[in-house]
Amino acid sequence: MCSPQESGMNAVGVRMVTRSRSRGPGAGQQGRREKPAPLRREEAAAEGRKSYSPVKRQRKAPRLNVAYEASEGEKGEGAEHLQSPAWEPQDWRWQLENIRTMRSGKDAPVDQLGAEHCYDLSAPPKVRRYQVLLSLMLSSQTKDQVTAGAMQRLRARGLTVDSILQTDDSTLGTLIYPVGFWRNKVKYIKQTSAILQQHYDGDIPASLAELVALPGVGPKMAHLAMAVAWGTVSGIAVDTHVHRIVNRLRWTKKATKSPEETRRALEEWLPRELWSEINGLLVGFGQQTCLPLRPRCQACLNRALCPAAHGL
């Protein structure tokens, strides 16, 4: 099974980047798609100070607004987008702090078996990134325990792009079963692996747009892959747990009907510095307390603050 010790990649700090443009791919790889390893916070700050050279100081410089990589539809917007939103949910900060308190034990399945724990720590960087992407592809409509078991069986045979392409469909299906929609995932894994071998030298893309273009990779997987594999926050990863809880807490102006709609509504007001935290926080909360059926409202610190608790 995947273990908490295999979280080396997650130890790399989430890197903040400006809106100007995304960095090219790389992180220690050779070729035109390579990019350097994510900078530490202090190194990034030092580089920013070196590159900044004001032409003329006529007034006190405004406070610098730092943003994560712009998501689709944001490019071209001015700095005013980063100002406090006109709308935000009532009591959301109090609700968030209560969830943090309830999740302080870090003992939910996602805390031990999530994508950041399911890769081979001793593998080369691009192999680790490929394993992260594969675990995310397997995780759709699948419990973390089942995904972790499938990843363990795959890794036991040497989990690389080449090894997957050399494995016949029947054997691959046996290895990943019983993940949800395993037959479709066999097809998607083979197709995506072939694309990575042909166009990315066995690595995974370093941009959101290229990731979602891969067969079987949706927005949630792509945002998590950017964060875990590349150390870049490109948006909020919203799965069924996050979608459910956000709607129960009324964290959107109106009810949303899909995880992607929830993501867009949440990104309109949630401060960007919380984007990297919110997925794991709410997923674990959804696994332990705010269950899909029969949520444990009596044990929830938000029972008096949750609009949905009165109707459940």
Kinemage of the C-alpha trace (Angstrom):
@kinemage 1
@onewidth
@group {chain A} dominant
@subgroup {mainchain}
@vectorlist {calphas} color= white
{ca met a 1} P 0.000 0.000 0.000
{ca cys a 2} L 1.082 3.535 -0.414
{ca ser a 3} L 2.654 4.975 2.721
{ca pro a 4} L 2.928 8.464 4.214
{ca gln a 5} L 6.709 8.215 3.913
{ca glu a 6} L 6.425 8.362 0.127
{ca ser a 7} L 5.570 12.053 0.131
{ca gly a 8} L 8.863 13.476 -1.085
{ca met a 9} L 7.375 15.295 -4.006
{ca asn a 10} L 4.703 16.841 -1.775
{ca ala a 11} L 7.456 18.286 0.410
{ca val a 12} L 8.386 20.663 -2.368
{ca gly a 13} L 6.704 23.976 -1.587
{ca val a 14} L 3.873 25.022 -3.831
{ca arg a 15} L 5.334 27.648 -6.134
{ca met a 16} L 3.569 30.910 -6.869
{ca val a 17} L 3.920 32.351 -10.352
{ca thr a 18} L 2.799 35.589 -11.946
{ca arg a 19} L 0.098 36.061 -14.561
{ca ser a 20} L 2.558 37.056 -17.244
{ca arg a 21} L 3.085 33.515 -18.563
{ca ser a 22} L 3.574 29.924 -17.437
{ca arg a 23} L 7.065 28.484 -17.167
{ca gly a 24} L 8.174 25.976 -19.758
{ca pro a 25} L 8.232 22.262 -18.837
{ca gly a 26} L 11.292 20.584 -17.410
{ca ala a 27} L 12.234 20.228 -13.744
{ca gly a 28} L 15.640 18.720 -14.383
{ca gln a 29} L 14.869 17.076 -17.752
{ca gln a 30} L 16.629 17.596 -21.098
{ca gly a 31} L 14.922 19.086 -24.179
{ca arg a 32} L 12.770 21.946 -25.205
{ca arg a 33} L 9.943 20.983 -22.833
{ca glu a 34} L 12.059 21.159 -19.707
{ca lys a 35} L 11.864 23.664 -16.890
{ca pro a 36} L 13.919 24.107 -13.738
{ca ala a 37} L 12.864 22.695 -10.410
{ca pro a 38} L 10.380 24.868 -8.470
{ca leu a 39} L 12.111 27.630 -6.571
{ca arg a 40} L 11.976 27.895 -2.832
{ca arg a 41} L 9.917 30.825 -1.578
{ca glu a 42} L 12.976 32.832 -0.531
{ca glu a 43} L 14.727 32.206 -3.894
{ca ala a 44} L 11.656 33.270 -5.834
{ca ala a 45} L 11.397 36.437 -3.754
{ca ala a 46} L 15.099 37.194 -4.351
{ca glu a 47} L 14.720 36.783 -8.122
{ca gly a 48} L 11.700 39.063 -8.091
{ca arg a 49} L 13.668 41.778 -6.317
{ca lys a 50} L 16.516 41.493 -8.837
{ca ser a 51} L 14.235 41.852 -11.852
{ca tyr a 52} L 12.248 44.784 -10.482
{ca ser a 53} L 13.595 48.179 -11.610
{ca pro a 54} L 11.083 51.059 -11.445
{ca val a 55} L 11.469 53.743 -14.087
{ca lys a 56} L 10.210 56.714 -12.106
{ca arg a 57} L 8.805 56.997 -8.635
{ca gln a 58} L 6.012 59.537 -8.545
{ca arg a 59} L 4.093 58.116 -5.635
{ca lys a 60} L 4.186 55.352 -3.083
{ca ala a 61} L 4.241 52.000 -4.875
{ca pro a 62} L 1.043 49.968 -4.450
{ca arg a 63} L 1.180 46.731 -2.502
{ca leu a 64} L 2.235 43.866 -4.770
{ca asn a 65} L -0.571 41.440 -5.536
{ca val a 66} L 0.822 37.947 -6.016
{ca ala a 67} L -1.279 35.486 -7.997
{ca tyr a 68} L -1.009 31.858 -8.907
{ca glu a 69} L -0.855 30.775 -12.516
{ca ala a 70} L -3.853 32.236 -14.314
{ca ser a 71} L -6.574 29.739 -15.044
{ca glu a 72} L -8.517 29.602 -18.281
{ca gly a 73} L -10.554 32.725 -18.902
{ca glu a 74} L -8.504 34.913 -16.541
{ca lys a 75} L -5.689 35.978 -18.832
{ca gly a 76} L -5.761 39.605 -19.817
{ca glu a 77} L -7.566 40.717 -16.686
{ca gly a 78} L -6.078 43.486 -14.607
{ca ala a 79} L -4.836 43.470 -11.043
{ca glu a 80} L -8.244 44.553 -9.837
{ca his a 81} L -9.314 40.898 -10.151
{ca leu a 82} L -7.168 40.132 -7.124
{ca gln a 83} L -8.977 42.552 -4.853
{ca ser a 84} L -11.426 41.353 -2.247
{ca pro a 85} L -14.525 39.893 -3.910
{ca ala a 86} L -17.828 41.747 -3.772
{ca trp a 87} L -19.534 38.591 -2.523
{ca glu a 88} L -18.437 35.945 -0.089
{ca pro a 89} L -20.370 33.373 1.947
{ca gln a 90} L -21.533 34.255 5.421
{ca asp a 91} L -19.400 32.768 8.224
{ca trp a 92} L -17.115 30.993 5.757
{ca arg a 93} L -13.926 31.794 7.706
{ca trp a 94} L -15.440 30.412 10.891
{ca gln a 95} L -16.642 27.326 9.045
{ca leu a 96} L -13.184 26.835 7.501
{ca glu a 97} L -11.458 27.057 10.870
{ca asn a 98} L -13.855 24.488 12.290
{ca ile a 99} L -13.084 22.107 9.422
{ca arg a 100} L -9.359 22.607 9.986
{ca thr a 101} L -9.867 21.701 13.643
{ca met a 102} L -11.811 18.571 12.745
{ca arg a 103} L -9.144 17.604 10.179
{ca ser a 104} L -6.162 18.308 12.425
{ca gly a 105} L -5.541 14.593 12.971
{ca lys a 106} L -4.792 14.054 9.257
{ca asp a 107} L -6.152 10.518 9.526
{ca ala a 108} L -8.561 10.354 6.579
{ca pro a 109} L -7.857 7.947 3.683
{ca val a 110} L -6.772 10.836 1.434
{ca asp a 111} L -4.084 11.776 3.976
{ca gln a 112} L -2.382 8.396 3.668
{ca leu a 113} L -3.348 7.164 0.202
{ca gly a 114} L -3.756 10.274 -1.964
{ca ala a 115} L -1.856 10.918 -5.196
{ca glu a 116} L 1.088 12.474 -3.350
{ca his a 117} L 1.683 9.151 -1.575
{ca cys a 118} L 1.251 6.706 -4.479
{ca tyr a 119} L 4.454 7.125 -6.461
{ca asp a 120} L 7.871 5.503 -6.127
{ca leu a 121} L 10.066 7.887 -4.162
{ca ser a 122} L 13.238 6.268 -5.529
{ca ala a 123} L 12.227 6.635 -9.191
{ca pro a 124} L 13.603 9.380 -11.486
{ca pro a 125} L 11.613 12.653 -11.419
{ca lys a 126} L 9.781 12.168 -14.708
{ca val a 127} L 8.816 8.612 -13.729
{ca arg a 128} L 7.455 9.922 -10.436
{ca arg a 129} L 5.421 12.524 -12.302
{ca tyr a 130} L 4.044 9.846 -14.631
{ca gln a 131} L 3.053 7.724 -11.641
{ca val a 132} L 1.279 10.703 -10.060
{ca leu a 133} L -0.739 11.229 -13.248
{ca leu a 134} L -1.575 7.531 -13.492
{ca ser a 135} L -2.778 7.402 -9.886
{ca leu a 136} L -5.038 10.375 -10.577
{ca met a 137} L -6.465 8.704 -13.688
{ca leu a 138} L -7.213 5.577 -11.648
{ca ser a 139} L -8.763 7.546 -8.778
{ca ser a 140} L -11.811 8.785 -10.687
{ca gln a 141} L -14.993 7.262 -9.198
{ca thr a 142} L -12.781 5.063 -7.010
{ca lys a 143} L -12.042 4.942 -3.292
{ca asp a 144} L -8.506 5.880 -2.262
{ca gln a 145} L -7.901 2.405 -0.831
{ca val a 146} L -8.735 0.750 -4.159
{ca thr a 147} L -6.580 3.218 -6.124
{ca ala a 148} L -3.644 2.610 -3.780
{ca gly a 149} L -3.956 -1.161 -4.213
{ca ala a 150} L -3.943 -0.846 -8.005
{ca met a 151} L -0.900 1.436 -7.894
{ca gln a 152} L 0.927 -1.032 -5.655
{ca arg a 153} L 0.353 -3.846 -8.147
{ca leu a 154} L 1.468 -1.684 -11.068
{ca arg a 155} L 4.587 -0.485 -9.282
{ca ala a 156} L 5.542 -4.051 -8.392
{ca arg a 157} L 6.043 -4.661 -12.139
{ca gly a 158} L 7.977 -1.413 -12.675
{ca leu a 159} L 5.602 1.412 -13.496
{ca thr a 160} L 6.952 3.464 -16.407
{ca val a 161} L 5.602 4.647 -19.744
{ca asp a 162} L 7.492 1.876 -21.538
{ca ser a 163} L 6.340 -0.877 -19.181
{ca ile a 164} L 2.700 0.140 -19.569
{ca leu a 165} L 2.949 0.200 -23.361
{ca gln a 166} L 4.515 -3.266 -23.291
{ca thr a 167} L 1.702 -4.651 -21.121
{ca asp a 168} L -1.259 -6.154 -22.985
{ca asp a 169} L -4.721 -4.787 -22.275
{ca ser a 170} L -5.929 -7.932 -20.522
{ca thr a 171} L -3.021 -7.940 -18.060
{ca leu a 172} L -3.347 -4.208 -17.432
{ca gly a 173} L -7.054 -4.655 -16.723
{ca thr a 174} L -6.291 -7.411 -14.220
{ca leu a 175} L -3.752 -5.199 -12.453
{ca ile a 176} L -6.011 -2.181 -12.022
{ca tyr a 177} L -9.290 -4.005 -11.307
{ca pro a 178} L -11.533 -3.192 -9.385
{ca val a 179} L -11.086 0.554 -9.943
{ca gly a 180} L -14.205 2.240 -11.311
{ca phe a 181} L -14.690 2.005 -15.084
{ca trp a 182} L -11.525 -0.074 -15.323
{ca arg a 183} L -12.098 -1.074 -18.960
{ca asn a 184} L -12.241 2.546 -20.082
{ca lys a 185} L -9.215 3.358 -17.945
{ca val a 186} L -7.172 0.621 -19.641
{ca lys a 187} L -7.858 2.339 -22.962
{ca tyr a 188} L -7.147 5.844 -21.652
{ca ile a 189} L -3.939 4.802 -19.886
{ca lys a 190} L -2.598 3.178 -23.054
{ca gln a 191} L -3.524 6.167 -25.235
{ca thr a 192} L -2.092 8.725 -22.807
{ca ser a 193} L 1.110 6.723 -22.312
{ca ala a 194} L 1.650 6.563 -26.090
{ca ile a 195} L 1.215 10.345 -26.355
{ca leu a 196} L 3.665 10.951 -23.504
{ca gln a 197} L 6.240 8.684 -25.136
{ca gln a 198} L 5.882 10.278 -28.566
{ca his a 199} L 5.586 13.947 -27.614
{ca tyr a 200} L 6.975 14.395 -24.082
{ca asp a 201} L 9.882 11.944 -23.883
{ca gly a 202} L 7.995 9.911 -21.278
{ca asp a 203} L 7.320 12.906 -19.031
{ca ile a 204} L 3.955 14.587 -18.415
{ca pro a 205} L 2.965 18.038 -19.721
{ca ala a 206} L 3.739 21.009 -17.497
{ca ser a 207} L 0.662 23.046 -18.422
{ca leu a 208} L -2.999 22.677 -17.544
{ca ala a 209} L -4.151 22.925 -21.163
{ca glu a 210} L -1.884 20.100 -22.302
{ca leu a 211} L -2.855 17.893 -19.364
{ca val a 212} L -6.610 18.162 -19.948
{ca ala a 213} L -6.014 17.363 -23.618
{ca leu a 214} L -4.794 13.873 -22.660
{ca pro a 215} L -7.326 11.004 -22.928
{ca gly a 216} L -8.986 10.286 -19.590
{ca val a 217} L -7.614 13.372 -17.812
{ca gly a 218} L -10.214 15.845 -16.503
{ca pro a 219} L -9.841 19.274 -14.874
{ca lys a 220} L -9.650 17.936 -11.309
{ca met a 221} L -6.878 15.492 -12.227
{ca ala a 222} L -5.009 18.166 -14.173
{ca his a 223} L -5.079 20.690 -11.315
{ca leu a 224} L -3.875 18.047 -8.848
{ca ala a 225} L -1.147 16.902 -11.255
{ca met a 226} L 0.073 20.485 -11.598
{ca ala a 227} L 0.219 20.840 -7.812
{ca val a 228} L 1.680 17.444 -6.868
{ca ala a 229} L 3.929 16.760 -9.863
{ca trp a 230} L 5.029 20.276 -10.810
{ca gly a 231} L 4.552 22.279 -7.601
{ca thr a 232} L 2.278 24.833 -9.302
{ca val a 233} L -1.226 25.808 -8.195
{ca ser a 234} L -3.249 26.277 -11.378
{ca gly a 235} L -6.722 26.177 -9.842
{ca ile a 236} L -8.916 24.415 -7.286
{ca ala a 237} L -9.290 20.659 -7.713
{ca val a 238} L -12.971 19.859 -7.177
{ca asp a 239} L -14.195 16.271 -6.876
{ca thr a 240} L -17.522 14.930 -5.651
{ca his a 241} L -16.601 15.531 -1.986
{ca val a 242} L -15.659 19.179 -2.545
{ca his a 243} L -18.688 19.705 -4.784
{ca arg a 244} L -21.051 18.280 -2.165
{ca ile a 245} L -19.611 20.135 0.821
{ca val a 246} L -19.364 23.502 -0.940
{ca asn a 247} L -23.051 23.272 -1.824
{ca arg a 248} L -24.061 22.178 1.671
{ca leu a 249} L -22.209 25.126 3.193
{ca arg a 250} L -23.651 27.471 0.535
{ca trp a 251} L -20.181 28.551 -0.538
{ca thr a 252} L -21.510 29.543 -3.968
{ca lys a 253} L -23.966 32.293 -4.899
{ca lys a 254} L -26.351 29.656 -6.208
{ca ala a 255} L -26.438 25.862 -6.200
{ca thr a 256} L -24.063 24.275 -8.705
{ca lys a 257} L -24.758 21.129 -10.677
{ca ser a 258} L -21.269 19.824 -11.473
{ca pro a 259} L -17.781 19.821 -9.950
{ca glu a 260} L -16.482 22.034 -12.747
{ca glu a 261} L -19.244 24.581 -12.175
{ca thr a 262} L -18.400 24.481 -8.480
{ca arg a 263} L -14.719 25.095 -9.237
{ca arg a 264} L -15.477 28.216 -11.241
{ca ala a 265} L -17.873 29.555 -8.597
{ca leu a 266} L -15.413 28.851 -5.770
{ca glu a 267} L -12.501 30.503 -7.553
{ca glu a 268} L -14.523 33.706 -7.926
{ca trp a 269} L -14.232 34.510 -4.223
{ca leu a 270} L -11.965 32.103 -2.324
{ca pro a 271} L -8.564 33.744 -1.645
{ca arg a 272} L -5.897 32.233 -3.850
{ca glu a 273} L -3.610 31.414 -0.960
{ca leu a 274} L -6.214 28.830 0.110
{ca trp a 275} L -6.539 27.103 -3.255
{ca ser a 276} L -3.808 24.537 -2.585
{ca glu a 277} L -5.261 23.589 0.800
{ca ile a 278} L -8.965 23.336 0.109
{ca asn a 279} L -9.090 20.071 -1.852
{ca gly a 280} L -7.350 17.829 0.669
{ca leu a 281} L -9.090 19.567 3.549
{ca leu a 282} L -12.610 19.064 2.192
{ca val a 283} L -11.998 15.612 0.713
{ca gly a 284} L -10.907 14.257 4.097
{ca phe a 285} L -13.811 16.052 5.778
{ca gly a 286} L -16.165 14.422 3.272
{ca gln a 287} L -14.662 10.994 3.903
{ca gln a 288} L -15.016 11.208 7.677
{ca thr a 289} L -17.797 13.601 8.657
{ca cys a 290} L -19.772 15.222 5.829
{ca leu a 291} L -20.664 11.901 4.214
{ca pro a 292} L -22.758 11.680 1.023
{ca leu a 293} L -25.490 9.792 2.898
{ca arg a 294} L -26.243 10.200 6.580
{ca pro a 295} L -23.645 12.908 7.319
{ca arg a 296} L -22.484 13.003 10.917
{ca cys a 297} L -23.893 16.430 11.678
{ca gln a 298} L -24.047 15.863 15.431
{ca ala a 299} L -20.277 15.395 15.499
{ca cys a 300} L -19.626 18.406 13.247
{ca leu a 301} L -18.416 21.692 14.711
{ca asn a 302} L -20.339 23.488 11.968
{ca arg a 303} L -23.719 22.001 12.856
{ca ala a 304} L -25.011 25.409 14.002
{ca leu a 305} L -23.417 27.227 11.035
{ca cys a 306} L -24.224 24.853 8.182
{ca pro a 307} L -27.364 25.808 6.252
{ca ala a 308} L -27.853 22.215 5.093
{ca ala a 309} L -27.579 20.681 8.575
{ca his a 310} L -31.074 21.826 9.493
{ca gly a 311} L -32.593 19.992 6.560
{ca leu a 312} L -30.639 16.713 6.773
